[in-house]
Amino acid sequence: MQQLSGFWIGSDLDETAFGNFAEDMVTREDLGRLPNVLLLAERHAGFWETERGQLVLVGMLGMLVDSLETGDASEALGAISACPPRLAQQALDLLIAALPEGALDAPQEMDDAMLFCTAILAGASGQRAAVAALLEQGRPGRVEAVYGPPAAMIAEAYAPAPEKAEAFKPKLIIWDLDDTLWHGTLADGDVPVLIEKRADFVRAFNRHGVVSAICSKNEFDKARAALEGFGLWEEFIFPRIAFVPKGAVIRRMIADMQLRPENVLFVDDNPHNLHEVADAVPGITVVDATSGACDALLEELLAGQAHVAKSRVADYRLLETRVAEREGEQLSDEEFLLKSGICATFTDRMDNLEFAERIEELINRSNQLNYTQSRIEPGTIRDRIQDIDHYEVLCAFVWDKYGYYGLVGVAVYAFRTRTLEHFAFSCRIMHMGVEDAMIRMLAERGYPLQASPAFRKPLPAQSSRAITTLSYSDAEVRARVLAEEAPRDWSKVDLRIMADCQSGAFYHYSRHQAVTDFDNNPRLFSLPQMKTGAYREQHFPRHLVYAAASDYIDWRWEAYSREIDYELFLDCADRFVEMAATGGHKVLLFLPPQGLGLKMYELHMGCVPERSRVWHPVLNHYWRGVAARHPGVFTLIELGEELAADELVHAHHYVPSALQRISGMIDDWYDAVKAADVLDVAA
């Protein structure tokens, strides 16, 4: 048997050995090995006509039905993904023969699992148009919460390819080798001559976000040696090189890569291979490598990717490793996930500003896992992120023992109107349970969304049981993410912005990001920490920006009293002032507007605006006294004098243009203080 990156090919099996392998799979009830059997089904077509083959087929049907009894169709769909249409039809005929006479005339009376299995086999046999109708006819009288999600998953898996309303945009190009990527046939002893233009295409597509794979009928070692000689081996992912039919291999390859056929291009010089793949993988685009249209199409597709400046090869390398290990150890979905060491962390509010472009890209590129089927106008997500009084923007970052997957999920929820605008994920985390983890995280924040009408596609059944959720406020977790997404030298941090949830906006607009750190709840400083001593666990660089309004709200003090206690406030504030003065700090102090209309002091849910409006001038007066007593330590800026009425969301929150202007004030203050330090040293 041949082993290829953990992917079992077995192209040297005779029919008896193949039968033994298939029987062993049924005996062990090992559904994870079914795709490997189905990949070779056409090569051993005669086996299925024998009594032995029929018994194996019956056993396979039992395994599929058993897996569907759990209510999760994903495992069965994955297992059957490489099934040749003729064999699927043969299995369907066996299943129908086992049903009571006339059962298909009344599908609403069939058992859920039997109906699902019938629909899957119908779709796999090529009767895609009948799948949704069959499932819809079987819906009456069933429990929708149980029946709906797997039915929708199966219907989507076999939905006829839609009319292409926009230009074809590939995510994957699958290349043949002989007379496609090079001139000559390795198996005939030819010395291959590289087609340089095609090699340039492979490299260029990689640079612009489209990955390339190989499906070639060749000896693996010889083909790899040739590609290494051309310096191309590392340019390809998921190489499938063996003397087996290409239709089933490519069908399985696309499933393993968690892509849709509609986003895949297959390039081959052999008309039989092209027709076989087109028939086996509905929705895929194929092109004859010998035609004049081939290079013209590749040129056109490459031009359409010019705006993408990111390689995704490393992302798919991780997926390739995961697939290889799972195939090699023959683990079930749940076993594999539990063994993978999956970790996820979620960012919210202003922490997401530095990921704005990636968030928009994820929403606009995601199709398979875009559950709201929504898109976003480029450049507008920043407004949602900064409008913290109306929107919750939550992003998921994921990694496991195989590597780091990055920002792979986003939810945008308008909590005042209870509207879910976006819920989209990267296909790299398909079947990992990240969607469920995101739903749970939103529910913890008071936004239960499982039954949101905004979902245009059903959520997968996978739970997040295998995922360890880590807090982004944990210094090591945050450092892990930023090391991948926005590397920086933390030893150079010289400025900290302590303005609660708006801190990240000031950082985002700053010209001093390289030396700045910023707060974001629950990763923040607040005055009560001066009493508890919790401030000692935090890092305070020499230069600090403090928005006093952060501590003008009752709930900040709720550990001690239901509302602000003035004596306690003074005690904590005096301790902070002493720390700053004796620690050699320079502090830029922002005071919130006072004397506004009552509406401007409706600061948060449960707030008593009458009390807030009274407290603001009292507490502002204290800080004015601090600045007067410590002119070399505290610099005071009165936002009530700097901001116009239309720049206020309320007394504590400001519109993006105002946030940008305040960031400029911080930058100017920092420049002035640093310049003064230089003069002091010179003197």
Stockholm file with secondary structure:
# STOCKHOLM 1.0

chainA/1-683         MQQLSGFWIGSDLDETAFGNFAEDMVTREDLGRLPNVLLLAERHAGFWETERGQLVLVGMLGMLVDSLETGDASEALGAISACPPRLAQQALDLLIAALPEGALDAPQEMDDAMLFCTAILAGASGQRAAVAALLEQGRPGRVEAVYGPPAAMIAEAYAPAPEKAEAFKPKLIIWDLDDTLWHGTLADGDVPVLIEKRADFVRAFNRHGVVSAICSKNEFDKARAALEGFGLWEEFIFPRIAFVPKGAVIRRMIADMQLRPENVLFVDDNPHNLHEVADAVPGITVVDATSGACDALLEELLAGQAHVAKSRVADYRLLETRVAEREGEQLSDEEFLLKSGICATFTDRMDNLEFAERIEELINRSNQLNYTQSRIEPGTIRDRIQDIDHYEVLCAFVWDKYGYYGLVGVAVYAFRTRTLEHFAFSCRIMHMGVEDAMIRMLAERGYPLQASPAFRKPLPAQSSRAITTLSYSDAEVRARVLAEEAPRDWSKVDLRIMADCQSGAFYHYSRHQAVTDFDNNPRLFSLPQMKTGAYREQHFPRHLVYAAASDYIDWRWEAYSREIDYELFLDCADRFVEMAATGGHKVLLFLPPQGLGLKMYELHMGCVPERSRVWHPVLNHYWRGVAARHPGVFTLIELGEELAADELVHAHHYVPSALQRISGMIDDWYDAVKAADVLDVAA
#=GR chainA/1-683 SS CCEETTEECCTTCCHHHHHHHHHHHHHHTCGGGHHHHHHTTTTTGGGGGSHHHHHHHHHHHHHHHHHHTTTCCHHHHHHHTTCCHHHHHHHHHHHHHHSCTTGGGCGGGSCHHHHHHHHHHHHHTTCHHHHHHHHHHTCTTSCHHHHHHHHHHHHHHTCCCCCCCSCCCCSEEEECCBTTTEESCGGGTCCCEECHHHHHHHHHHHHTTCEEEEEESSCHHHHHHHHHHTTCGGGEEEEEESSSCHHHHHHHHHHHTTCCGGGEEEEESCHHHHHHHHHHSTTCEEEETTSHHHHHHHHHHHHHTTTCCCCCHHHHHHHHHHHHHHHHHTCCHHHHHHHTTEEEEEEEGGGGGGGHHHHHHHHHHCCTTBTTCCCCCTTCHHHHHHCTTTEEEEEEEEEETTEEEEEEEEEEEETTTTEEEEEEECGGGTTTTHHHHHHHHHHHTTCCCTTCTTCSSCCCSCCSTTEEEECTTSHHHHHHHHHHHSCCCGGGCCEEEECGGGHHHHHHHCSCGGGEEECBTTBCCCTHHHHHSGGGGSCCCSEEEEEGGGGSSGGGGTTTCSSCCHHHHHHHHHHHHHHHHHTTCEEEEEECCCSCCGGGGCCSTTCCHHHHHHHHHHHHHHHHHHHHHCTTTEEEEEHHHHCCGGGBSSSSCBCHHHHHHHHHHHHHHHHHHHHHHHHHHHC
#=GC SS_cons         CCEETTEECCTTCCHHHHHHHHHHHHHHTCGGGHHHHHHTTTTTGGGGGSHHHHHHHHHHHHHHHHHHTTTCCHHHHHHHTTCCHHHHHHHHHHHHHHSCTTGGGCGGGSCHHHHHHHHHHHHHTTCHHHHHHHHHHTCTTSCHHHHHHHHHHHHHHTCCCCCCCSCCCCSEEEECCBTTTEESCGGGTCCCEECHHHHHHHHHHHHTTCEEEEEESSCHHHHHHHHHHTTCGGGEEEEEESSSCHHHHHHHHHHHTTCCGGGEEEEESCHHHHHHHHHHSTTCEEEETTSHHHHHHHHHHHHHTTTCCCCCHHHHHHHHHHHHHHHHHTCCHHHHHHHTTEEEEEEEGGGGGGGHHHHHHHHHHCCTTBTTCCCCCTTCHHHHHHCTTTEEEEEEEEEETTEEEEEEEEEEEETTTTEEEEEEECGGGTTTTHHHHHHHHHHHTTCCCTTCTTCSSCCCSCCSTTEEEECTTSHHHHHHHHHHHSCCCGGGCCEEEECGGGHHHHHHHCSCGGGEEECBTTBCCCTHHHHHSGGGGSCCCSEEEEEGGGGSSGGGGTTTCSSCCHHHHHHHHHHHHHHHHHTTCEEEEEECCCSCCGGGGCCSTTCCHHHHHHHHHHHHHHHHHHHHHCTTTEEEEEHHHHCCGGGBSSSSCBCHHHHHHHHHHHHHHHHHHHHHHHHHHHC
//
